[in-house]
Amino acid sequence: MIPLIPVIDIQNGIVVHGIAGNRANYLPLKSVWTESTDPLEVAQKLWDLYAPPAVYIADLDAISGKRPNTALYEALIRRDIHFWLDAGPAGLDIPSTRTIHALEWLKEFQAEEDTAIFSLDLRNGFPLRADPRWPEDPLEIAFRAVEAGYRELLLLDLMRVGTGLGLNTEPLAQKLRNKYPALRLMLGGGIRSHEDINRLEPLGLAGVLVASALHDGSIRPRH
């Protein structure tokens, strides 16, 4: 069974519903599981319901250059809720936490620590590139990331997030799996149901990132 990683997008200190990467139009979270938009309470609810290996925290405040939600990180650690953190260029070093090295913030391909996950962020299949000199081919970028020392890769098409359109990164994932059988590979953006997750089993994924399908009840704990 592929591990399910709940995603929590935080903007202006509350949990929001991410849609197609258009952060200016994100609205407060509406969930069948909780009426709260408090990040700690939402994280605790998902942790208790789905028993995931980790929760993915996308701190959009930190990513946009505002103050990181460090009090939340500390509270999650105190509650023993394991999490992966995307805080953009903030460069936070939090013990025992996997950090996300997003393509849009990287200055160079270099795996700085064993806990780093390389996130290949896409828009309709095209990579978000911090440097225009980087390749336009996402597969070539992924190859370079692995060669630079990354052992965990996330393929995330932001245009599919919260849209219910389904994944579009499976062909890219299959090519990576063929070349790097031992690579810990994760996908996100567009997961609609547990059937979508089951269909990905042959890829041997280390995890799938899900948000909307949890909060609208499409994927329930029994799945």
N, CA, C and O of each residue as an XYZ file, in Angstrom:
892
protein
N       0.841     -1.197      0.000
C       0.000      0.000      0.000
C       0.882      1.256      0.000
O       1.847      1.341      0.760
N       0.553      2.204     -0.834
C       1.330      3.439     -0.935
C       0.993      4.349      0.244
O      -0.185      4.603      0.499
N       1.994      4.845      0.966
C       1.714      5.757      2.076
C       1.038      7.037      1.594
O       1.412      7.604      0.568
N       0.049      7.475      2.344
C      -0.681      8.701      2.050
C      -0.136      9.821      2.930
O      -0.050      9.673      4.149
N       0.233     10.944      2.307
C       0.795     12.082      3.023
C      -0.190     13.249      2.936
O      -0.300     13.865      1.876
N      -0.911     13.575      4.014
C      -1.810     14.725      3.973
C      -1.032     16.032      3.824
O       0.038     16.202      4.410
N      -1.580     16.942      3.040
C      -0.949     18.247      2.809
C      -1.749     19.329      3.525
O      -2.978     19.359      3.462
N      -1.022     20.223      4.212
C      -1.653     21.352      4.877
C      -1.006     22.629      4.360
O       0.173     22.880      4.612
N      -1.780     23.439      3.636
C      -1.313     24.726      3.135
C      -1.671     25.815      4.144
O      -2.832     25.962      4.526
N      -0.665     26.576      4.571
C      -0.880     27.610      5.576
C      -0.641     28.980      4.957
O       0.420     29.238      4.388
N      -1.626     29.846      5.071
C      -1.511     31.213      4.546
C      -2.155     32.167      5.553
O      -3.285     31.962      5.995
N      -1.414     33.203      5.900
C      -1.870     34.150      6.923
C      -2.244     33.443      8.218
O      -3.177     33.836      8.918
N      -1.492     32.394      8.516
C      -1.629     31.707      9.788
C      -2.746     30.689      9.870
O      -2.903     30.053     10.912
N      -3.540     30.503      8.805
C      -4.635     29.526      8.829
C      -4.466     28.529      7.689
O      -3.680     28.750      6.768
N      -5.209     27.433      7.763
C      -5.181     26.435      6.695
C      -6.099     26.882      5.565
O      -7.245     27.271      5.794
N      -5.581     26.821      4.348
C      -6.353     27.243      3.184
C      -6.474     26.091      2.199
O      -5.754     25.096      2.280
N      -7.405     26.256      1.267
C      -7.629     25.258      0.222
C      -6.872     25.683     -1.028
O      -7.246     26.645     -1.701
N      -5.801     24.950     -1.328
C      -5.000     25.264     -2.499
C      -5.669     24.804     -3.779
O      -6.130     23.667     -3.874
N      -5.722     25.694     -4.767
C      -6.283     25.348     -6.076
C      -5.372     25.874     -7.179
O      -5.179     27.082     -7.313
N      -4.816     24.959     -7.965
C      -4.045     25.284     -9.173
C      -2.873     26.226     -8.911
O      -2.439     26.942     -9.814
N      -2.365     26.232     -7.694
C      -1.189     27.046     -7.389
C      -1.424     28.534     -7.404
O      -0.467     29.307     -7.343
N      -2.686     28.967     -7.484
C      -3.007     30.401     -7.528
C      -3.194     30.911     -6.100
O      -4.322     31.051     -5.627
N      -2.093     31.184     -5.425
C      -2.121     31.471     -3.995
C      -2.910     32.724     -3.644
O      -3.417     32.832     -2.528
N      -3.028     33.671     -4.566
C      -3.750     34.914     -4.279
C      -5.238     34.660     -4.061
O      -5.922     35.479     -3.447
N      -5.746     33.535     -4.557
C      -7.180     33.257     -4.469
C      -7.521     32.087     -3.554
O      -8.642     31.580     -3.589
N      -6.565     31.653     -2.736
C      -6.848     30.554     -1.818
C      -7.859     31.004     -0.761
O      -7.770     32.116     -0.242
N      -8.809     30.138     -0.449
C      -9.846     30.409      0.539
C      -9.628     29.549      1.781
O      -8.959     28.518      1.704
N     -10.182     29.956      2.925
C     -10.053     29.134      4.139
C     -10.571     27.714      3.919
O     -11.529     27.491      3.180
N      -9.921     26.773      4.571
C     -10.270     25.366      4.418
C     -11.701     25.077      4.850
O     -12.176     25.594      5.861
N     -12.379     24.241      4.065
C     -13.656     23.651      4.464
C     -13.471     22.138      4.408
O     -13.104     21.580      3.374
N     -13.731     21.491      5.533
C     -13.446     20.071      5.642
C     -14.623     19.331      6.267
O     -15.325     19.864      7.127
N     -14.825     18.090      5.819
C     -15.862     17.258      6.430
C     -15.433     16.755      7.798
O     -16.252     16.224      8.549
N     -14.148     16.917      8.132
C     -13.624     16.353      9.372
C     -13.518     17.367     10.509
O     -13.512     16.987     11.679
N     -13.435     18.630     10.178
C     -13.270     19.639     11.212
C     -13.759     20.988     10.711
O     -13.681     21.290      9.520
N     -14.266     21.797     11.640
C     -14.661     23.159     11.292
C     -13.515     24.134     11.505
O     -13.632     25.312     11.167
N     -12.408     23.657     12.061
C     -11.277     24.514     12.378
C     -10.410     24.783     11.154
O     -10.307     23.949     10.254
N      -9.793     25.954     11.134
C      -8.752     26.268     10.146
C      -7.414     26.479     10.848
O      -6.453     26.942     10.235
N      -7.355     26.139     12.127
C      -6.107     26.245     12.875
C      -5.158     25.130     12.429
O      -5.533     23.959     12.494
N      -3.950     25.454     11.981
C      -3.056     24.433     11.417
C      -2.764     23.280     12.363
O      -2.702     22.127     11.935
N      -2.583     23.581     13.648
C      -2.277     22.514     14.593
C      -3.464     21.572     14.759
O      -3.293     20.354     14.803
N      -4.660     22.133     14.849
C      -5.844     21.301     15.028
C      -6.128     20.470     13.783
O      -6.516     19.307     13.890
N      -5.940     21.054     12.608
C      -6.150     20.300     11.368
C      -5.121     19.178     11.257
O      -5.465     18.049     10.908
N      -3.871     19.486     11.550
C      -2.825     18.465     11.499
C      -3.121     17.326     12.462
O      -2.959     16.157     12.113
N      -3.556     17.661     13.672
C      -3.870     16.628     14.659
C      -5.029     15.762     14.189
O      -4.987     14.541     14.341
N      -6.062     16.374     13.620
C      -7.213     15.618     13.137
C      -6.820     14.637     12.035
O      -7.222     13.474     12.067
N      -6.040     15.099     11.065
C      -5.611     14.217      9.972
C      -4.681     13.132     10.486
O      -4.741     11.990     10.032
N      -3.828     13.484     11.426
C      -2.902     12.512     12.024
C      -3.679     11.401     12.727
O      -3.356     10.222     12.586
N      -4.693     11.783     13.475
C      -5.483     10.804     14.213
C      -6.338      9.947     13.277
O      -6.466      8.741     13.493
N      -6.923     10.554     12.240
C      -7.822      9.836     11.346
C      -7.086      8.876     10.419
O      -7.477      7.719     10.271
N      -6.010      9.370      9.792
C      -5.382      8.614      8.708
C      -4.089      7.914      9.114
O      -3.577      7.082      8.365
N      -3.553      8.243     10.299
C      -2.312      7.623     10.778
C      -1.222      7.609      9.701
O      -0.648      6.557      9.422
N      -0.931      8.764      9.093
C       0.075      8.800      8.024
C       1.490      8.739      8.595
O       1.679      8.974      9.789
N       2.485      8.430      7.766
C       3.870      8.474      8.239
C       4.341      9.892      8.516
O       5.264     10.102      9.303
N       3.700     10.880      7.861
C       4.075     12.286      8.037
C       2.971     13.161      7.471
O       2.122     12.706      6.705
N       3.001     14.421      7.863
C       2.124     15.444      7.304
C       3.000     16.445      6.567
O       4.039     16.860      7.080
N       2.588     16.834      5.372
C       3.339     17.806      4.573
C       2.819     19.203      4.901
O       1.657     19.518      4.644
N       3.689     20.036      5.472
C       3.342     21.405      5.815
C       3.904     22.345      4.747
O       5.120     22.489      4.621
N       3.024     22.979      3.984
C       3.435     23.996      3.020
C       3.192     25.359      3.670
O       2.066     25.857      3.679
N       4.245     25.952      4.210
C       4.122     27.232      4.902
C       4.198     28.344      3.859
O       5.275     28.865      3.571
N       3.050     28.700      3.301
C       3.015     29.706      2.245
C       3.409     31.082      2.759
O       3.851     31.929      1.983
N       3.253     31.315      4.053
C       3.722     32.577      4.639
C       5.233     32.682      4.490
O       5.748     33.690      4.005
N       5.944     31.633      4.910
C       7.404     31.636      4.803
C       7.848     31.660      3.347
O       8.815     32.336      2.999
N       7.144     30.926      2.503
C       7.499     30.867      1.081
C       7.399     32.252      0.438
O       8.186     32.593     -0.445
N       6.421     33.048      0.892
C       6.229     34.389      0.321
C       7.088     35.451      0.998
O       6.970     36.637      0.690
N       7.951     35.028      1.919
C       8.876     35.969      2.557
C       8.423     36.507      3.901
O       9.107     37.342      4.494
N       7.278     36.044      4.394
C       6.802     36.476      5.700
C       7.422     35.598      6.796
O       8.205     34.690      6.517
N       7.056     35.891      8.030
C       7.600     35.151      9.159
C       7.138     33.693      9.116
O       5.942     33.437      8.972
N       8.054     32.737      9.237
C       7.657     31.326      9.289
C       6.809     31.042     10.526
O       6.937     31.716     11.548
N       5.957     30.053     10.421
C       5.095     29.671     11.540
C       5.841     28.722     12.487
O       5.465     27.561     12.645
N       6.900     29.237     13.107
C       7.770     28.405     13.937
C       7.050     27.851     15.162
O       7.356     26.745     15.606
N       6.093     28.606     15.718
C       5.348     28.095     16.874
C       4.599     26.821     16.507
O       4.480     25.912     17.328
N       4.093     26.749     15.273
C       3.412     25.540     14.811
C       4.392     24.372     14.742
O       4.084     23.274     15.205
N       5.570     24.606     14.166
C       6.548     23.521     14.044
C       6.871     22.953     15.423
O       6.919     21.738     15.614
N       7.092     23.858     16.382
C       7.435     23.428     17.739
C       6.295     22.636     18.368
O       6.525     21.648     19.064
N       5.048     23.083     18.115
C       3.894     22.382     18.678
C       3.738     20.993     18.062
O       3.400     20.038     18.762
N       3.981     20.879     16.765
C       3.904     19.569     16.104
C       4.940     18.614     16.683
O       4.650     17.437     16.901
N       6.141     19.113     16.930
C       7.190     18.276     17.508
C       6.797     17.828     18.912
O       7.002     16.670     19.277
N       6.230     18.747     19.705
C       5.811     18.386     21.063
C       4.727     17.314     21.052
O       4.675     16.466     21.942
N       3.865     17.356     20.043
C       2.791     16.356     19.943
C       3.241     15.091     19.224
O       2.449     14.168     19.035
N       4.501     15.044     18.826
C       5.061     13.882     18.133
C       4.343     13.612     16.818
O       4.138     12.460     16.434
N       3.961     14.694     16.129
C       3.400     14.594     14.779
C       4.536     14.813     13.791
O       5.082     15.912     13.701
N       4.886     13.789     13.066
C       5.984     13.883     12.117
C       5.549     14.704     10.899
O       4.436     14.544     10.399
N       6.429     15.573     10.434
C       6.043     16.408      9.300
C       7.219     16.700      8.381
O       8.382     16.702      8.785
N       6.858     16.946      7.120
C       7.794     17.450      6.131
C       7.488     18.923      5.950
O       6.325     19.325      5.966
N       8.512     19.720      5.780
C       8.304     21.166      5.753
C       8.800     21.795      4.460
O       9.951     21.624      4.060
N       7.888     22.533      3.815
C       8.257     23.401      2.692
C       8.089     24.833      3.179
O       6.972     25.338      3.297
N       9.219     25.479      3.459
C       9.202     26.865      3.933
C       9.910     27.784      2.954
O      10.325     28.883      3.321
N      10.052     27.341      1.705
C      10.629     28.189      0.675
C      12.066     28.580      0.975
O      12.859     27.750      1.420
N      12.402     29.836      0.735
C      13.782     30.290      0.898
C      14.182     30.525      2.342
O      15.310     30.942      2.604
N      13.277     30.265      3.299
C      13.602     30.538      4.702
C      14.782     29.715      5.185
O      15.502     30.135      6.091
N      14.992     28.534      4.585
C      16.160     27.732      4.926
C      16.179     27.260      6.368
O      17.238     27.245      6.995
N      15.037     26.876      6.905
C      14.939     26.474      8.301
C      15.564     25.105      8.518
O      15.424     24.198      7.697
N      16.252     24.978      9.635
C      16.885     23.719      9.997
C      16.195     23.200     11.257
O      16.482     23.662     12.362
N      15.288     22.241     11.088
C      14.534     21.710     12.219
C      14.900     20.247     12.376
O      14.668     19.456     11.462
N      15.472     19.863     13.526
C      15.914     18.481     13.724
C      14.793     17.471     13.492
O      13.637     17.702     13.845
N      15.175     16.345     12.887
C      14.275     15.208     12.675
C      13.122     15.518     11.731
O      12.124     14.798     11.717
N      13.250     16.585     10.939
C      12.193     16.951      9.999
C      12.745     16.948      8.578
O      13.814     17.500      8.320
N      12.016     16.326      7.665
C      12.425     16.383      6.267
C      12.055     17.746      5.706
O      10.939     18.227      5.904
N      12.989     18.361      5.009
C      12.743     19.666      4.402
C      12.619     19.509      2.895
O      13.242     18.641      2.285
N      11.800     20.372      2.314
C      11.538     20.322      0.884
C      12.407     21.344      0.168
O      12.340     22.537      0.467
N      13.211     20.891     -0.762
C      14.008     21.783     -1.600
C      13.265     21.969     -2.919
O      13.446     21.198     -3.861
N      12.436     22.994     -2.970
C      11.607     23.217     -4.155
C      12.435     23.811     -5.282
O      13.314     24.642     -5.054
N      12.146     23.378     -6.484
C      12.892     23.813     -7.660
C      12.878     25.327     -7.815
O      13.872     25.915     -8.241
N      11.758     25.966     -7.471
C      11.651     27.405     -7.678
C      12.557     28.203     -6.740
O      12.758     29.400     -6.943
N      13.116     27.531     -5.692
C      13.988     28.259     -4.763
C      15.445     27.827     -4.853
O      16.321     28.542     -4.367
N      15.726     26.693     -5.452
C      17.097     26.191     -5.493
C      18.016     27.103     -6.307
O      17.653     27.596     -7.374
N      19.213     27.308     -5.768
C      20.209     28.070     -6.505
C      21.150     27.145     -7.260
O      21.754     27.534     -8.260
N      21.263     25.936     -6.778
C      22.096     24.959     -7.467
C      21.646     23.564     -7.056
O      20.985     23.385     -6.033
N      22.010     22.592     -7.860
C      21.659     21.221     -7.539
C      22.716     20.663     -6.601
O      23.829     20.346     -7.021
N      22.362     20.547     -5.336
C      23.271     19.959     -4.363
C      22.469     19.493     -3.163
O      21.809     20.297     -2.505
N      22.520     18.215     -2.877
C      21.813     17.679     -1.720
C      22.609     18.018     -0.471
O      23.668     17.441     -0.224
N      22.094     18.960      0.317
C      22.850     19.466      1.454
C      22.717     18.587      2.686
O      23.602     18.608      3.542
N      21.652     17.823      2.805
C      21.499     16.921      3.940
C      20.658     15.727      3.533
O      19.919     15.773      2.550
N      20.785     14.649      4.310
C      20.104     13.405      3.964
C      18.591     13.513      4.091
O      17.864     12.717      3.497
N      18.105     14.493      4.861
C      16.668     14.606      5.088
C      15.972     15.479      4.044
O      14.765     15.701      4.138
N      16.707     15.972      3.060
C      16.116     16.861      2.062
C      15.384     16.064      0.982
O      15.854     15.023      0.524
N      14.231     16.578      0.593
C      13.459     16.023     -0.514
C      13.466     17.044     -1.647
O      13.142     18.213     -1.437
N      13.831     16.607     -2.832
C      13.829     17.502     -3.990
C      12.436     17.521     -4.595
O      11.930     16.490     -5.037
N      11.818     18.699     -4.614
C      10.478     18.839     -5.172
C      10.559     19.454     -6.561
O      10.945     20.612     -6.719
N      10.195     18.674     -7.554
C      10.165     19.160     -8.931
C       8.770     19.713     -9.191
O       7.858     18.982     -9.575
N       8.620     21.029     -8.973
C       7.326     21.685     -9.117
C       7.071     22.014    -10.581
O       7.928     22.568    -11.269
N       5.869     21.659    -11.043
C       5.527     21.806    -12.451
C       4.259     22.639    -12.608
O       3.452     22.752    -11.686
N       4.104     23.211    -13.780
C       2.855     23.846    -14.197
C       2.487     23.252    -15.544
O       3.108     23.559    -16.561
N       1.470     22.398    -15.544
C       1.069     21.694    -16.762
C       2.241     20.981    -17.422
O       2.399     20.995    -18.642
N       3.051     20.362    -16.584
C       4.158     19.560    -17.086
C       5.454     20.299    -17.304
O       6.471     19.668    -17.591
N       5.460     21.630    -17.176
C       6.675     22.416    -17.371
C       7.234     22.852    -16.018
O       6.480     23.313    -15.161
N       8.537     22.712    -15.818
C       9.109     23.001    -14.507
C       9.143     24.491    -14.178
O       9.365     25.334    -15.046
N       8.917     24.788    -12.904
C       9.141     26.137    -12.381
C      10.636     26.276    -12.138
O      11.196     25.570    -11.299
N      11.276     27.162    -12.850
C      12.737     27.249    -12.809
C      13.180     28.575    -12.204
O      12.806     29.644    -12.686
N      13.986     28.495    -11.140
C      14.540     29.707    -10.542
C      15.592     30.324    -11.452
O      15.827     31.532    -11.411
N      16.218     29.501    -12.263
C      17.278     29.955    -13.147
C      16.923     29.576    -14.583
O      16.773     28.389    -14.873
N      16.784     30.542    -15.490
C      16.397     30.227    -16.868
C      17.428     29.380    -17.608
O      17.138     28.845    -18.678
N      18.620     29.257    -17.050
C      19.644     28.424    -17.678
C      19.423     26.947    -17.393
O      20.049     26.090    -18.018
N      18.540     26.650    -16.458
C      18.250     25.250    -16.163
C      17.465     24.630    -17.310
O      16.818     25.343    -18.077
N      17.517     23.305    -17.432
C      16.807     22.639    -18.534
C      15.298     22.862    -18.464
O      14.734     23.020    -17.381
N      14.661     22.872    -19.611
C      13.205     22.943    -19.668
C      12.573     21.559    -19.562
O      11.380     21.433    -19.288
N      13.374     20.530    -19.779
C      12.883     19.158    -19.718
C      12.865     18.706    -18.256
O      13.928     18.614    -17.641
N      11.680     18.417    -17.676
C      11.631     18.010    -16.272
C      12.399     16.721    -15.993
O      12.938     16.547    -14.900
N      12.452     15.821    -16.967
C      13.178     14.574    -16.764
C      14.670     14.851    -16.602
O      15.325     14.245    -15.754
N      15.206     15.759    -17.405
C      16.624     16.101    -17.294
C      16.922     16.750    -15.942
O      17.963     16.486    -15.341
N      16.011     17.597    -15.465
C      16.193     18.201    -14.141
C      16.196     17.132    -13.066
O      17.024     17.157    -12.156
N      15.266     16.193    -13.173
C      15.200     15.118    -12.185
C      16.480     14.283    -12.199
O      16.993     13.923    -11.140
N      16.999     13.972    -13.391
C      18.245     13.220    -13.491
C      19.374     13.980    -12.790
O      20.161     13.386    -12.053
N      19.450     15.278    -13.020
C      20.506     16.085    -12.407
C      20.374     16.113    -10.891
O      21.376     16.109    -10.175
N      19.147     16.142    -10.406
C      18.933     16.154     -8.960
C      19.434     14.857     -8.324
O      20.092     14.885     -7.284
N      19.122     13.725     -8.953
C      19.578     12.437     -8.432
C      21.098     12.359     -8.479
O      21.732     11.896     -7.531
N      21.676     12.813     -9.578
C      23.128     12.786     -9.712
C      23.813     13.711     -8.703
O      24.972     13.497     -8.347
N      23.090     14.740     -8.245
C      23.634     15.661     -7.249
C      23.521     15.114     -5.827
O      24.038     15.718     -4.887
N      22.854     13.987     -5.667
C      22.818     13.351     -4.362
C      21.449     13.208     -3.730
O      21.331     12.621     -2.655
N      20.411     13.729     -4.367
C      19.071     13.569     -3.802
C      18.601     12.135     -3.985
O      18.742     11.546     -5.057
N      18.041     11.589     -2.915
C      17.538     10.214     -2.948
C      16.023     10.147     -2.816
O      15.430      9.074     -2.930
N      15.397     11.301     -2.576
C      13.939     11.381     -2.495
C      13.462     12.505     -3.403
O      13.895     13.648     -3.256
N      12.578     12.190     -4.336
C      12.065     13.168     -5.291
C      10.542     13.213     -5.235
O       9.866     12.188     -5.157
N      10.033     14.430     -5.278
C       8.593     14.658     -5.335
C       8.260     15.319     -6.664
O       8.841     16.345     -7.016
N       7.327     14.732     -7.398
C       6.826     15.327     -8.637
C       5.471     15.942     -8.328
O       4.527     15.234     -7.980
N       5.376     17.267     -8.456
C       4.170     17.975     -8.044
C       3.756     18.970     -9.117
O       4.433     19.973     -9.340
N       2.630     18.683     -9.785
C       2.113     19.630    -10.778
C       1.093     20.531    -10.091
O      -0.017     20.102     -9.775
N       1.478     21.774     -9.865
C       0.652     22.711     -9.101
C      -0.667     23.022     -9.795
O      -1.650     23.348     -9.130
N      -0.704     22.927    -11.118
C      -1.935     23.225    -11.836
C      -3.004     22.156    -11.611
O      -4.178     22.383    -11.905
N      -2.608     20.994    -11.094
C      -3.569     19.927    -10.811
C      -4.063     19.968     -9.364
O      -5.050     19.316     -9.024
N      -3.377     20.731     -8.519
C      -3.723     20.767     -7.095
C      -5.146     21.302     -6.902
O      -5.485     22.375     -7.401
N      -5.966     20.552     -6.181
C      -7.303     21.003     -5.823
C      -8.292     21.086     -6.960
O      -9.382     21.627     -6.773
N      -7.960     20.571     -8.135
C      -8.833     20.708     -9.305
C      -9.662     19.467     -9.589
O     -10.663     19.539    -10.302
N      -9.256     18.330     -9.038
C      -9.959     17.090     -9.328
C      -9.729     16.559    -10.726
O     -10.504     15.735    -11.213
N      -8.668     17.024    -11.384
C      -8.397     16.619    -12.765
C      -7.588     15.331    -12.862
O      -7.455     14.765    -13.947
N      -7.051     14.867    -11.748
C      -6.225     13.667    -11.783
C      -4.767     13.991    -12.027
O      -4.418     15.103    -12.421
N      -3.923     13.004    -11.787
C      -2.480     13.165    -11.969
C      -2.104     13.232    -13.450
O      -2.784     12.666    -14.305
N      -1.001     13.941    -13.733
C      -0.442     13.931    -15.085
C       1.053     13.625    -15.066
O       1.739     13.800    -16.073
N       1.553     13.168    -13.920
C       2.990     12.949    -13.763
C       3.376     11.469    -13.814
O       4.539     11.128    -13.597
N       2.430     10.606    -14.094
C       2.747      9.175    -14.105
C       3.779      8.788    -15.173
O       4.687      8.016    -14.865
N       3.685      9.288    -16.415
C       4.714      8.926    -17.405
C       6.116      9.354    -16.974
O       7.079      8.610    -17.161
N       6.231     10.548    -16.399
C       7.529     11.015    -15.915
C       8.019     10.130    -14.777
O       9.198      9.785    -14.715
N       7.118      9.767    -13.888
C       7.485      8.898    -12.772
C       7.964      7.539    -13.265
O       8.920      6.990    -12.716
N       7.323      6.990    -14.282
C       7.717      5.692    -14.808
C       9.121      5.737    -15.403
O       9.898      4.798    -15.231
N       9.448      6.820    -16.099
C      10.797      6.957    -16.665
C      11.848      7.045    -15.569
O      12.933      6.479    -15.694
N      11.524      7.753    -14.498
C      12.460      7.847    -13.373
C      12.621      6.492    -12.690
O      13.730      6.108    -12.321
N      11.521      5.773    -12.522
C      11.594      4.461    -11.894
C      12.427      3.502    -12.724
O      13.183      2.701    -12.174
N      12.296      3.575    -14.053
C      13.078      2.694    -14.924
C      14.573      2.951    -14.789
O      15.372      2.016    -14.820
N      14.950      4.214    -14.639
C      16.372      4.556    -14.576
C      16.942      4.402    -13.171
O      18.102      4.029    -12.997
N      16.113      4.695    -12.169
C      16.588      4.654    -10.782
C      15.633      3.785     -9.954
O      14.749      4.315     -9.281
N      15.800      2.477     -9.995
C      14.864      1.582     -9.292
C      14.808      1.810     -7.780
O      13.782      1.540     -7.156
N      15.897      2.303     -7.186
C      15.949      2.472     -5.730
C      15.492      3.859     -5.276
O      15.430      4.126     -4.076
N      15.178      4.728     -6.206
C      14.799      6.101     -5.871
C      13.489      6.119     -5.078
O      12.525      5.445     -5.441
N      13.467      6.905     -3.985
C      12.228      7.122     -3.248
C      11.462      8.233     -3.969
O      11.850      9.401     -3.938
N      10.382      7.843     -4.609
C       9.660      8.733     -5.502
C       8.250      8.970     -4.982
O       7.558      8.037     -4.577
N       7.832     10.244     -4.999
C       6.500     10.619     -4.525
C       5.814     11.493     -5.568
O       6.470     12.203     -6.330
N       4.478     11.430     -5.590
C       3.692     12.217     -6.539
C       2.646     13.030     -5.790
O       2.187     12.640     -4.716
N       2.277     14.163     -6.372
C       1.222     14.984     -5.787
C       0.583     15.861     -6.845
O       1.167     16.132     -7.894
N      -0.641     16.303     -6.542
C      -1.331     17.194     -7.459
C      -2.356     16.476     -8.308
O      -2.033     15.993     -9.394
N      -3.611     16.396     -7.823
C      -4.667     15.824     -8.640
C      -5.235     14.509     -8.157
O      -6.146     13.977     -8.791
N      -4.733     13.957     -7.052
C      -5.287     12.703     -6.531
C      -6.753     12.916     -6.167
O      -7.086     13.826     -5.408
N      -7.635     12.064     -6.719
C      -9.073     12.253     -6.528
C      -9.721     11.208     -5.636
O     -10.745     11.474     -5.008
N      -9.129     10.020     -5.577
C      -9.791      8.923     -4.881
C      -8.775      7.850     -4.523
O      -7.621      7.899     -4.949
N      -9.227      6.872     -3.727
C      -8.342      5.752     -3.404
C      -8.079      4.900     -4.643
O      -7.052      4.226     -4.719
N      -8.992      4.920     -5.614
C      -8.742      4.201     -6.874
C      -7.535      4.793     -7.597
O      -6.733      4.061     -8.177
N      -7.409      6.128     -7.562
C      -6.234      6.767     -8.166
C      -4.954      6.261     -7.512
O      -3.968      5.979     -8.193
N      -4.977      6.149     -6.199
C      -3.790      5.702     -5.470
C      -3.494      4.238     -5.791
O      -2.340      3.876     -6.023
N      -4.518      3.402     -5.807
C      -4.314      1.977     -6.093
C      -3.709      1.777     -7.479
O      -2.895      0.876     -7.682
N      -4.109      2.618     -8.431
C      -3.604      2.481     -9.796
C      -2.102      2.759     -9.882
O      -1.441      2.337    -10.831
N      -1.565      3.475     -8.881
C      -0.153      3.843     -8.894
C       0.755      2.775     -8.289
O       1.976      2.930     -8.293
N       0.175      1.700     -7.774
C       0.951      0.670     -7.085
C       2.154      0.162     -7.894
O       3.228     -0.020     -7.319
N       2.011     -0.075     -9.216
C       3.162     -0.601     -9.971
C       4.384      0.321     -9.969
O       5.495     -0.130    -10.246
N       4.192      1.597     -9.661
C       5.319      2.529     -9.662
C       6.192      2.403     -8.410
O       7.284      2.968     -8.353
N       5.715      1.671     -7.423
C       6.507      1.502     -6.204
C       6.793      2.813     -5.500
O       7.920      3.059     -5.071
N       5.775      3.661     -5.379
C       5.972      4.990     -4.804
C       6.203      4.935     -3.303
O       5.720      4.038     -2.612
N       6.961      5.924     -2.811
C       7.200      6.068     -1.380
C       6.106      6.883     -0.711
O       6.055      6.960      0.516
N       5.218      7.499     -1.512
C       4.130      8.268     -0.941
C       3.384      9.054     -2.000
O       3.907      9.313     -3.084
N       2.146      9.436     -1.674
C       1.363     10.342     -2.511
C       0.844     11.464     -1.623
O       0.399     11.224     -0.501
N       0.904     12.700     -2.135
C       0.434     13.866     -1.401
C      -1.030     14.129     -1.738
O      -1.409     14.170     -2.908
N      -1.842     14.304     -0.710
C      -3.270     14.488     -0.917
C      -3.787     15.557      0.042
O      -3.362     15.620      1.195
N      -4.708     16.399     -0.439
C      -5.365     17.375      0.428
C      -6.871     17.378      0.167
O      -7.646     16.927      1.011
N      -7.287     17.882     -0.992
C      -8.719     18.067     -1.271
C      -9.517     16.785     -1.116
O     -10.609     16.807     -0.548
N      -8.996     15.667     -1.609
C      -9.734     14.406     -1.558
C      -9.902     13.881     -0.143
O     -10.756     13.028      0.100
N      -9.103     14.375      0.794
C      -9.304     14.036      2.199
C     -10.427     14.875      2.783
O     -11.336     14.364      3.436
N     -10.342     16.185      2.530
C     -11.267     17.100      3.186
C     -12.675     17.055      2.613
O     -13.625     17.430      3.301
N     -12.837     16.600      1.362
C     -14.195     16.472      0.833
C     -14.761     15.074      1.056
O     -15.886     14.784      0.650
N     -13.986     14.213      1.697
C     -14.459     12.874      2.046
C     -14.306     11.834      0.970
O     -14.754     10.702      1.147
N     -13.678     12.184     -0.160
C     -13.502     11.206     -1.237
C     -12.591     10.049     -0.813
O     -12.817      8.901     -1.196
N     -11.565     10.360     -0.023
C     -10.688      9.332      0.532
C     -10.914      9.337      2.038
O     -10.614     10.314      2.724
N     -11.447      8.228      2.538
C     -11.781      8.119      3.959
C     -10.794      7.185      4.664
O     -10.111      6.395      4.012
N     -10.722      7.274      5.972
C      -9.763      6.434      6.696
C      -9.881      4.942      6.388
O      -8.871      4.239      6.392
N     -11.082      4.446      6.123
C     -11.254      3.012      5.838
C     -10.566      2.594      4.552
O     -10.268      1.415      4.362
N     -10.310      3.556      3.659
C      -9.643      3.233      2.396
C      -8.156      2.943      2.606
O      -7.442      2.653      1.646
